[in-house]
Amino acid sequence: IANHSYQVTAEWAYGVTPWMEQGLYLPVSSPYSTNYGSTIDGFKIRELFVRPNAHEDKFFYGVNFEFSVNRSYWESRTISSEIRPILGLHLHPCDFIYNPIVDTDYTGGLGNLQYNPSGRVAYNFNDRWAVAAEEYDGFGPLHGFLPVSEQFHEVWATMDYSGTKFLGLSVESGIGYGLTAGSDKWTLKWMLSRDFNVHPRRP
């Protein structure tokens, strides 16, 4: 139901250890869509494992696991999951990140694994402001990619603010454009995050 819809998700995260984060997307919702009105679409459980203090190293890595429970109008399968390896380089002031993502809906065994990678190249003006180019792709099953017209390919321009000056919030905003018939033509995103271990700075 992504076409002509507004989607809102609350993501909760807790740092269990310096190398593990437990997350929860709840609720995944669409306050408005042309086909269904206002809906609750499902939820996700997330486990993230990373190299500790990755910002201090040139090469960093990790892996993210997501387990989703979906309503039928949101996803064709009720249960699905994602494995998102994380590979990156900090070449100050630029960052390069690649995620060779594999999705599954648990039908057809290993033969139905879907390859949906993403990538990001960012330029950091300082420790607070950055601009980035991102790409999100959906090639289809690993055993045989879909025709190009049915694949998902979307490019994004984003701007990020990381800090505590504005009510303790970090902000990511961006605009995406679909390159194929199987992609959403235009998409906007606006993400607000708050680290509850950090107090807002005084003006």
C-alpha positions as CSV (number, residue, x, y, z in Angstrom):
1,I,0.0,0.0,0.0
2,A,3.0,2.3,-0.4
3,N,1.4,4.1,-3.4
4,H,-0.2,7.5,-2.3
5,S,0.2,6.7,1.4
6,Y,1.8,8.2,4.6
7,Q,3.7,5.7,6.7
8,V,4.7,6.2,10.3
9,T,6.9,3.9,12.4
10,A,8.1,4.2,16.0
11,E,11.5,2.4,16.5
12,W,12.7,1.6,20.0
13,A,16.3,0.5,20.6
14,Y,18.3,-0.5,23.7
15,G,22.0,-1.0,23.8
16,V,22.4,-4.3,25.6
17,T,26.2,-4.4,25.3
18,P,28.8,-2.2,23.4
19,W,28.4,-4.7,20.5
20,M,24.7,-5.6,20.6
21,E,21.5,-3.5,20.2
22,Q,17.9,-4.8,20.7
23,G,15.3,-3.0,18.6
24,L,11.5,-3.0,18.1
25,Y,9.5,-1.4,15.3
26,L,6.1,-0.9,16.9
27,P,3.7,0.1,15.5
28,V,4.4,0.0,11.7
29,S,1.4,2.1,10.6
30,S,-0.1,4.0,7.7
31,P,-2.1,6.9,9.0
32,Y,-3.5,7.4,5.5
33,S,-3.5,5.4,2.2
34,T,-5.8,5.8,-0.8
35,N,-6.8,2.1,-0.7
36,Y,-7.2,1.3,3.0
37,G,-7.5,4.5,4.9
38,S,-5.8,4.4,8.4
39,T,-4.1,1.0,9.2
40,I,-1.8,-0.8,11.6
41,D,0.5,-2.8,9.3
42,G,2.5,-5.0,11.7
43,F,5.7,-4.9,13.8
44,K,9.4,-6.0,13.6
45,I,11.9,-7.3,16.1
46,R,15.5,-6.4,15.4
47,E,18.9,-7.6,16.7
48,L,22.0,-5.6,15.7
49,F,25.5,-6.9,16.2
50,V,28.4,-4.5,15.4
51,R,32.1,-3.8,16.0
52,P,32.3,-1.6,19.1
53,N,33.4,2.0,18.7
54,A,33.2,1.7,15.0
55,H,33.4,5.5,14.5
56,E,37.1,5.3,15.6
57,D,38.1,2.8,12.9
58,K,38.6,3.0,9.2
59,F,36.9,-0.3,8.5
60,F,33.7,-1.3,10.3
61,Y,31.2,-4.1,10.1
62,G,28.2,-5.7,11.6
63,V,25.0,-7.6,10.9
64,N,21.4,-6.8,11.6
65,F,18.6,-9.4,11.8
66,E,14.9,-8.4,11.5
67,F,11.8,-10.6,12.1
68,S,8.5,-9.2,10.8
69,V,4.8,-9.9,11.4
70,N,2.8,-8.3,8.7
71,R,-0.8,-7.7,7.8
72,S,-1.9,-9.1,4.4
73,Y,-2.4,-5.7,2.8
74,W,1.1,-4.7,3.8
75,E,3.1,-7.8,2.8
76,S,2.0,-10.9,0.9
77,R,3.4,-13.1,3.7
78,T,2.4,-12.8,7.3
79,I,5.9,-13.8,8.5
80,S,9.1,-12.5,6.9
81,S,12.7,-11.7,7.9
82,E,15.8,-9.9,6.8
83,I,19.5,-10.4,7.2
84,R,21.5,-7.2,6.7
85,P,25.3,-7.4,6.7
86,I,27.0,-4.1,7.2
87,L,30.3,-3.2,5.6
88,G,31.7,0.3,5.7
89,L,34.7,2.5,5.4
90,H,35.4,5.8,7.3
91,L,37.6,7.8,4.9
92,H,37.2,11.2,6.5
93,P,35.4,13.2,5.5
94,C,33.6,10.5,3.5
95,D,31.8,7.4,4.5
96,F,31.1,4.4,2.3
97,I,28.5,1.8,3.4
98,Y,27.2,-1.3,1.6
99,N,24.5,-3.7,2.8
100,P,24.2,-7.0,0.8
101,I,20.7,-7.7,2.2
102,V,18.9,-11.0,1.9
103,D,15.1,-11.3,2.7
104,T,13.0,-14.4,3.1
105,D,9.3,-15.1,3.6
106,Y,10.0,-18.7,4.6
107,T,8.5,-20.3,1.4
108,G,10.5,-22.4,-1.0
109,G,13.5,-22.8,1.4
110,L,16.8,-21.3,0.4
111,G,15.7,-21.2,-3.2
112,N,13.4,-18.2,-2.5
113,L,15.9,-15.9,-0.8
114,Q,15.5,-12.4,-2.2
115,Y,18.5,-10.1,-2.8
116,N,17.7,-6.5,-1.8
117,P,21.0,-4.6,-1.3
118,S,21.5,-1.0,-0.4
119,G,24.4,1.5,-0.4
120,R,25.3,4.9,0.9
121,V,28.1,7.4,0.2
122,A,28.1,10.4,2.7
123,Y,30.1,13.6,3.0
124,N,30.5,14.8,6.5
125,F,30.9,18.6,6.8
126,N,31.6,18.1,10.6
127,D,30.5,15.8,13.4
128,R,26.9,17.1,13.1
129,W,26.0,17.7,9.4
130,A,26.3,15.4,6.5
131,V,24.8,14.9,3.0
132,A,24.6,11.5,1.3
133,A,23.5,9.7,-1.8
134,E,21.8,6.4,-1.2
135,E,20.4,3.5,-3.3
136,Y,17.9,0.8,-2.5
137,D,17.5,-2.2,-4.8
138,G,15.3,-5.3,-5.1
139,F,16.6,-7.8,-7.7
140,G,14.3,-10.7,-6.8
141,P,15.2,-14.3,-6.0
142,L,18.9,-15.2,-5.8
143,H,18.3,-18.2,-8.1
144,G,17.0,-16.0,-10.9
145,F,16.7,-12.2,-10.8
146,L,13.4,-10.6,-12.0
147,P,13.3,-8.7,-15.4
148,V,14.7,-5.2,-15.0
149,S,11.3,-3.6,-15.4
150,E,10.0,-5.6,-12.4
151,Q,13.0,-4.9,-10.2
152,F,13.1,-2.2,-7.5
153,H,15.8,0.5,-7.9
154,E,15.5,3.8,-6.0
155,V,18.1,6.5,-5.6
156,W,18.0,9.1,-2.7
157,A,19.5,12.4,-1.7
158,T,19.6,12.9,2.0
159,M,20.7,15.4,4.7
160,D,21.5,14.4,8.3
161,Y,21.9,16.3,11.5
162,S,23.3,14.5,14.5
163,G,23.4,16.4,17.7
164,T,21.5,17.5,20.8
165,K,21.0,21.2,20.2
166,F,17.4,21.0,18.8
167,L,15.5,19.4,21.8
168,G,18.0,16.6,21.8
169,L,16.9,15.4,18.4
170,S,18.8,14.1,15.5
171,V,17.2,14.5,12.1
172,E,17.5,12.6,8.7
173,S,15.5,13.8,5.7
174,G,15.6,12.8,2.1
175,I,13.9,12.4,-1.2
176,G,13.9,9.2,-3.3
177,Y,13.3,8.6,-7.0
178,G,12.4,5.3,-8.6
179,L,14.4,4.2,-11.7
180,T,12.2,1.3,-12.9
181,A,8.5,0.6,-13.4
182,G,8.7,-1.7,-10.3
183,S,9.8,1.1,-8.1
184,D,7.9,3.9,-6.2
185,K,8.3,7.0,-8.4
186,W,8.8,9.6,-5.6
187,T,9.3,9.0,-1.9
188,L,10.0,11.4,1.0
189,K,11.4,10.5,4.4
190,W,11.8,12.4,7.7
191,M,13.3,10.6,10.7
192,L,13.6,12.0,14.2
193,S,15.7,10.2,16.8
194,R,16.5,10.9,20.5
195,D,19.3,9.3,22.6
196,F,17.9,9.2,26.1
197,N,21.5,8.9,27.5
198,V,22.4,12.3,26.2
199,H,21.1,15.6,27.6
200,P,20.4,18.6,25.4
201,R,23.1,21.2,25.5
202,R,22.5,24.6,26.9
203,P,22.3,27.4,24.3
